[in-house]
Amino acid sequence: MSETVKHVFQTFMEMPVDFWVKTLIAAGVLFLLFTVVKKAARLGQIVTLLLVLFILGVIGYKWVRQRNEPAFMTPIVDFVARFFPQAQPAAPAPSGK
C-alpha cells in the first residue's frame, strides 16, 4: 500500500463514529429524497410541483414559528412572520428542591 493510501486510511480511522453516523444518515436522506422526487415526477409535473411546494412550506413555516432560519433569510422571515403565530418560549424546568 502506498503512503498516501495509508495516510488517508489512518485519517478516516481517526474520525469520530458520530461523523460517520451523520454521514450515513445524510446519504440515506438524499437517496430517499431523490427516490421520492423521481416517483413523483412519473405522476406528472403538477404533483412534483405540489410536493416541492409542500416541503418548502413546511420548512418555511418552521422557520417562521421557531425563528431558526439561516441569517440570510432573516429579512424575508421577518416580513412573513407578522402573518403567523410565534412559538411560545419553553417554560423553565422545575427545580428539584
C-alpha positions in Angstrom: 0.0 0.0 0.0 1.3 3.4 -0.8 2.0 6.0 1.8 -0.8 8.3 0.6 -3.4 5.5 0.9 -2.1 4.6 4.3 -2.4 8.3 5.4 -5.9 8.6 4.0 -7.0 5.4 5.7 -5.4 6.5 9.0 -7.2 9.8 8.8 -10.6 8.1 8.3 -9.9 5.8 11.2 -9.2 8.8 13.5 -12.6 10.5 12.7 -15.3 10.0 15.4 -18.0 7.5 14.9 -20.6 10.3 15.2 -19.3 11.8 12.0 -19.8 8.5 10.1 -23.3 8.0 11.5 -24.3 11.5 10.4 -22.8 11.0 7.0 -24.6 7.7 6.6 -27.9 9.3 7.6 -27.4 12.2 5.2 -26.7 9.8 2.4 -29.8 7.9 3.2 -31.9 11.0 3.3 -30.6 12.2 0.0 -31.2 8.8 -1.6 -34.8 8.8 -0.2 -35.3 12.4 -1.4 -34.2 11.6 -5.0 -36.3 8.4 -5.0 -39.4 10.3 -3.9 -38.9 13.1 -6.4 -38.3 10.6 -9.2 -41.5 8.7 -8.3 -43.4 12.0 -8.1 -42.1 13.1 -11.5 -43.7 10.0 -13.0 -47.0 11.2 -11.7 -46.6 14.5 -13.5 -45.2 17.9 -13.2 -48.1 19.2 -11.1 -47.7 16.5 -8.5 -43.9 17.2 -8.3 -44.6 20.9 -8.0 -47.1 20.4 -5.2 -44.8 18.1 -3.4 -41.9 20.5 -3.6 -44.1 23.4 -2.5 -45.4 21.5 0.4 -41.9 20.6 1.6 -40.8 24.2 1.2 -43.9 25.4 3.0 -43.3 23.1 6.0 -39.6 24.3 6.2 -40.7 28.0 5.9 -43.4 27.7 8.5 -40.9 26.0 10.9 -38.5 28.9 10.3 -41.2 31.5 11.0 -42.6 29.7 14.1 -39.3 28.8 15.7 -37.2 31.7 14.3 -34.3 29.4 13.4 -33.9 30.5 9.8 -30.5 31.0 8.2 -29.1 34.5 8.7 -29.5 35.5 5.0 -33.3 34.6 5.2 -34.0 36.8 8.2 -35.3 39.9 6.3 -37.8 37.7 4.4 -38.8 35.7 7.5 -39.2 39.0 9.5 -41.8 40.2 6.8 -43.7 36.9 6.7 -43.6 36.3 10.5 -46.2 39.1 11.0 -48.8 36.8 9.5 -48.1 33.7 11.5 -48.2 32.9 15.2 -44.9 32.6 17.1 -44.0 29.6 19.2 -44.3 30.1 22.9 -41.0 30.1 24.8 -40.3 26.9 26.7 -41.2 27.0 30.3 -38.2 26.6 32.7 -37.8 23.2 34.2 -38.9 23.0 37.8 -36.1 22.8 40.3 -35.6 19.6 42.2 -35.9 21.2 45.7 
